[in-house]
Amino acid sequence: MGTFIVAMLSDFPGFTNNPSLSWVVVGAAAIPSCIFWAKIAKALGNIVTLQILFALQIVGVLLLVFVSNVISGLLASILFGATFMGITTLFVSEVRAIAPANSNRVIGYLTFVYGIGQ
């Protein structure tokens, strides 16, 4: 989603002049996200929190696909910013718990696969 959010928003009314401003919203939402989601994960566990994060990210994508206005663009940007760093943080935490001896290698593989996806 992050790769294409600017391209998607460029056709939305209100974003046509400068769709890259959505990155300001993404960044502002990302700033507190790691701390926020780590606290949620402490209460609910990493897996449940990851499920919530993925569900929220799906909602953000669907907003961009089915609703084309400024509000949906801003909400999608907020949902993306608030979730992608939380997902990354919790995956790293989960890998360190599952494979403590090889966690750096596994995290490297995950980063490689993520890079291919981008």
MIDOSE-1310 file (N, C-alpha, C; in nm, 2 decimals, decimal comma, always signed):
residues 118
mgtf	+0,08/-0,12/+0,00/+0,00/+0,00/+0,00/+0,09/+0,13/+0,00; +0,19/+0,12/+0,08/+0,28/+0,24/+0,09/+0,34/+0,28/-0,05; +0,37/+0,18/-0,13/+0,43/+0,21/-0,26/+0,33/+0,28/-0,35; +0,20/+0,25/-0,34/+0,10/+0,30/-0,43/+0,01/+0,41/-0,38
ivam	+0,02/+0,45/-0,25/-0,08/+0,54/-0,19/-0,08/+0,67/-0,27; +0,03/+0,72/-0,30/+0,04/+0,85/-0,37/-0,03/+0,84/-0,51; +0,00/+0,74/-0,58/-0,06/+0,72/-0,71/-0,21/+0,70/-0,70; -0,25/+0,63/-0,60/-0,40/+0,61/-0,58/-0,47/+0,75/-0,55
lsdf	-0,40/+0,82/-0,46/-0,47/+0,95/-0,42/-0,46/+1,06/-0,52; -0,37/+1,04/-0,62/-0,36/+1,15/-0,72/-0,49/+1,17/-0,80; -0,58/+1,07/-0,80/-0,71/+1,09/-0,87/-0,82/+1,13/-0,78; -0,79/+1,14/-0,65/-0,90/+1,17/-0,55/-0,92/+1,33/-0,55
pgft	-1,04/+1,37/-0,55/-1,06/+1,52/-0,54/-1,00/+1,57/-0,41; -0,93/+1,67/-0,41/-0,86/+1,73/-0,29/-0,72/+1,69/-0,28; -0,68/+1,58/-0,35/-0,54/+1,54/-0,35/-0,47/+1,56/-0,49; -0,55/+1,60/-0,59/-0,50/+1,61/-0,73/-0,38/+1,70/-0,74
nnps	-0,37/+1,81/-0,66/-0,26/+1,90/-0,68/-0,13/+1,85/-0,61; -0,14/+1,78/-0,50/-0,02/+1,73/-0,43/-0,06/+1,61/-0,35; -0,07/+1,49/-0,41/-0,10/+1,37/-0,34/+0,01/+1,32/-0,25; +0,13/+1,37/-0,27/+0,24/+1,33/-0,18/+0,23/+1,38/-0,04
lswv	+0,14/+1,48/-0,02/+0,11/+1,53/+0,12/+0,06/+1,42/+0,21; +0,00/+1,31/+0,15/-0,05/+1,20/+0,23/+0,06/+1,14/+0,31; +0,19/+1,15/+0,26/+0,30/+1,10/+0,34/+0,32/+1,17/+0,47; +0,28/+1,30/+0,48/+0,29/+1,37/+0,61/+0,19/+1,31/+0,70
vvga	+0,07/+1,27/+0,66/-0,03/+1,21/+0,74/+0,02/+1,07/+0,78; +0,08/+0,99/+0,69/+0,13/+0,86/+0,72/+0,24/+0,87/+0,83; +0,33/+0,96/+0,81/+0,44/+0,98/+0,90/+0,39/+1,02/+1,04; +0,30/+1,11/+1,05/+0,24/+1,16/+1,18/+0,17/+1,04/+1,25
aaip	+0,10/+0,96/+1,17/+0,04/+0,84/+1,24/+0,14/+0,74/+1,28; +0,25/+0,73/+1,21/+0,35/+0,63/+1,24/+0,43/+0,66/+1,36; +0,45/+0,79/+1,39/+0,54/+0,83/+1,50/+0,50/+0,76/+1,63; +0,37/+0,76/+1,68/+0,34/+0,70/+1,81/+0,31/+0,55/+1,80
scif	+0,31/+0,49/+1,67/+0,25/+0,36/+1,66/+0,32/+0,25/+1,72; +0,45/+0,25/+1,72/+0,53/+0,14/+1,78/+0,51/+0,13/+1,93; +0,51/+0,24/+2,00/+0,48/+0,24/+2,14/+0,34/+0,20/+2,17; +0,25/+0,25/+2,10/+0,10/+0,22/+2,11/+0,08/+0,07/+2,09
waki	+0,13/+0,02/+1,98/+0,10/-0,12/+1,95/+0,18/-0,22/+2,04; +0,29/-0,18/+2,09/+0,37/-0,26/+2,18/+0,29/-0,28/+2,31; +0,22/-0,17/+2,36/+0,14/-0,17/+2,48/+0,02/-0,26/+2,46; -0,04/-0,25/+2,34/-0,16/-0,34/+2,31/-0,11/-0,48/+2,30
akal	+0,00/-0,51/+2,24/+0,05/-0,65/+2,23/+0,09/-0,70/+2,37; +0,13/-0,62/+2,46/+0,16/-0,66/+2,60/+0,03/-0,71/+2,66; -0,08/-0,65/+2,63/-0,21/-0,69/+2,69/-0,27/-0,81/+2,62; -0,27/-0,81/+2,48/-0,34/-0,91/+2,41/-0,25/-1,02/+2,35
gniv	-0,12/-0,99/+2,34/-0,03/-1,09/+2,28/+0,00/-1,04/+2,14; +0,12/-1,08/+2,09/+0,16/-1,04/+1,95/+0,07/-1,08/+1,84; +0,03/-1,21/+1,85/-0,05/-1,26/+1,74/-0,18/-1,20/+1,72; -0,25/-1,18/+1,83/-0,38/-1,11/+1,83/-0,37/-0,97/+1,78
tlqi	-0,26/-0,90/+1,83/-0,24/-0,76/+1,79/-0,20/-0,76/+1,64; -0,12/-0,85/+1,59/-0,09/-0,85/+1,45/-0,22/-0,87/+1,37; -0,31/-0,96/+1,41/-0,44/-0,97/+1,34/-0,52/-0,84/+1,34; -0,52/-0,77/+1,45/-0,59/-0,64/+1,45/-0,52/-0,55/+1,35
lfal	-0,39/-0,54/+1,35/-0,31/-0,45/+1,27/-0,34/-0,48/+1,12; -0,34/-0,61/+1,08/-0,37/-0,65/+0,94/-0,51/-0,61/+0,90; -0,61/-0,63/+1,00/-0,74/-0,60/+0,97/-0,76/-0,45/+0,94; -0,69/-0,37/+1,03/-0,70/-0,22/+1,01/-0,63/-0,18/+0,88
qivg	-0,52/-0,25/+0,84/-0,46/-0,21/+0,72/-0,55/-0,25/+0,60; -0,62/-0,36/+0,61/-0,71/-0,40/+0,50/-0,82/-0,30/+0,49; -0,87/-0,25/+0,60/-0,97/-0,14/+0,59/-0,92/-0,02/+0,52; -0,80/+0,02/+0,55/-0,74/+0,13/+0,48/-0,73/+0,11/+0,33
vlll	-0,69/-0,01/+0,29/-0,68/-0,04/+0,14/-0,82/-0,03/+0,08; -0,92/-0,09/+0,15/-1,05/-0,10/+0,09/-1,11/+0,04/+0,08; -1,08/+0,13/+0,18/-1,12/+0,27/+0,17/-1,07/+0,33/+0,04; -0,95/+0,31/+0,00/-0,89/+0,37/-0,12/-0,96/+0,31/-0,24
vfvs	-0,99/+0,18/-0,24/-1,05/+0,12/-0,35/-1,20/+0,16/-0,37; -1,27/+0,17/-0,27/-1,42/+0,19/-0,28/-1,47/+0,33/-0,26; -1,39/+0,41/-0,19/-1,44/+0,55/-0,16/-1,33/+0,65/-0,21; -1,37/+0,74/-0,29/-1,27/+0,83/-0,35/-1,30/+0,98/-0,31
nvis	-1,26/+1,00/-0,19/-1,28/+1,14/-0,14/-1,16/+1,18/-0,04; -1,16/+1,30/+0,00/-1,05/+1,34/+0,09/-1,05/+1,27/+0,22; -1,17/+1,25/+0,28/-1,18/+1,18/+0,41/-1,13/+1,04/+0,40; -1,17/+0,96/+0,29/-1,12/+0,83/+0,28/-0,97/+0,82/+0,26
glla	-0,92/+0,92/+0,18/-0,77/+0,93/+0,16/-0,70/+0,96/+0,29; -0,75/+1,05/+0,37/-0,69/+1,08/+0,50/-0,69/+0,96/+0,59; -0,81/+0,90/+0,60/-0,83/+0,78/+0,69/-0,74/+0,67/+0,64; -0,73/+0,64/+0,52/-0,64/+0,54/+0,46/-0,49/+0,57/+0,50
silf	-0,45/+0,70/+0,49/-0,32/+0,74/+0,52/-0,29/+0,72/+0,67; -0,39/+0,75/+0,75/-0,37/+0,73/+0,90/-0,36/+0,58/+0,93; -0,45/+0,50/+0,87/-0,45/+0,36/+0,90/-0,32/+0,29/+0,85; -0,27/+0,34/+0,74/-0,14/+0,28/+0,69/-0,03/+0,32/+0,79
gatf	-0,02/+0,45/+0,82/+0,08/+0,50/+0,91/+0,08/+0,43/+1,04; -0,04/+0,42/+1,10/-0,06/+0,36/+1,23/-0,04/+0,21/+1,24; -0,03/+0,15/+1,12/-0,02/+0,00/+1,13/+0,11/-0,06/+1,08; +0,17/+0,00/+0,98/+0,29/-0,06/+0,91/+0,41/-0,07/+1,01
mgit	+0,43/+0,03/+1,09/+0,55/+0,02/+1,18/+0,52/-0,08/+1,30; +0,39/-0,08/+1,34/+0,35/-0,17/+1,44/+0,37/-0,32/+1,40; +0,33/-0,34/+1,27/+0,35/-0,48/+1,21/+0,49/-0,52/+1,21; +0,58/-0,42/+1,17/+0,72/-0,45/+1,16/+0,78/-0,48/+1,30
tlfv	+0,74/-0,39/+1,40/+0,79/-0,41/+1,54/+0,75/-0,54/+1,60; +0,62/-0,58/+1,58/+0,57/-0,70/+1,64/+0,63/-0,82/+1,57; +0,65/-0,82/+1,44/+0,71/-0,93/+1,37/+0,85/-0,95/+1,42; +0,93/-0,85/+1,44/+1,07/-0,86/+1,49/+1,06/-0,92/+1,63
sevr	+0,97/-0,87/+1,71/+0,96/-0,92/+1,85/+0,92/-1,07/+1,85; +0,83/-1,11/+1,76/+0,78/-1,25/+1,75/+0,90/-1,34/+1,70; +0,97/-1,29/+1,60/+1,09/-1,37/+1,55/+1,19/-1,39/+1,66; +1,22/-1,29/+1,74/+1,32/-1,30/+1,85/+1,27/-1,40/+1,95
aiap	+1,14/-1,41/+1,98/+1,09/-1,50/+2,07/+1,09/-1,65/+2,02; +1,06/-1,66/+1,89/+1,05/-1,79/+1,83/+1,19/-1,85/+1,80; +1,28/-1,77/+1,75/+1,41/-1,82/+1,71/+1,52/-1,73/+1,77; +1,54/-1,73/+1,90/+1,64/-1,64/+1,95/+1,78/-1,65/+1,90
ansn	+1,82/-1,78/+1,87/+1,95/-1,80/+1,83/+1,98/-1,75/+1,68; +1,87/-1,76/+1,60/+1,88/-1,72/+1,46/+1,80/-1,60/+1,42; +1,76/-1,52/+1,52/+1,66/-1,42/+1,49/+1,72/-1,31/+1,39; +1,84/-1,28/+1,40/+1,90/-1,18/+1,30/+1,89/-1,24/+1,16
rvig	+1,92/-1,36/+1,14/+1,91/-1,42/+1,01/+1,77/-1,42/+0,96; +1,67/-1,47/+1,04/+1,53/-1,47/+1,00/+1,48/-1,33/+0,97; +1,51/-1,23/+1,05/+1,47/-1,10/+1,03/+1,53/-1,05/+0,90; +1,65/-1,09/+0,87/+1,72/-1,05/+0,74/+1,64/-1,11/+0,62
yltf	+1,59/-1,24/+0,64/+1,51/-1,30/+0,53/+1,38/-1,23/+0,51; +1,32/-1,20/+0,63/+1,19/-1,13/+0,62/+1,20/-0,99/+0,55; +1,31/-0,92/+0,58/+1,34/-0,79/+0,52/+1,36/-0,81/+0,37; +1,43/-0,91/+0,33/+1,45/-0,94/+0,19/+1,32/-0,96/+0,12
vygi	+1,24/-1,05/+0,18/+1,11/-1,08/+0,12/+1,02/-0,96/+0,11; +1,02/-0,88/+0,21/+0,95/-0,75/+0,21/+0,99/-0,66/+0,10; +1,12/-0,65/+0,08/+1,18/-0,57/-0,02/+1,14/-0,61/-0,16; +1,13/-0,74/-0,18/+1,08/-0,80/-0,31/+0,94/-0,75/-0,33
gq	+0,86/-0,76/-0,22/+0,72/-0,72/-0,23/+0,70/-0,57/-0,27; +0,80/-0,49/-0,22/+0,79/-0,35/-0,25/+0,83/-0,32/-0,39
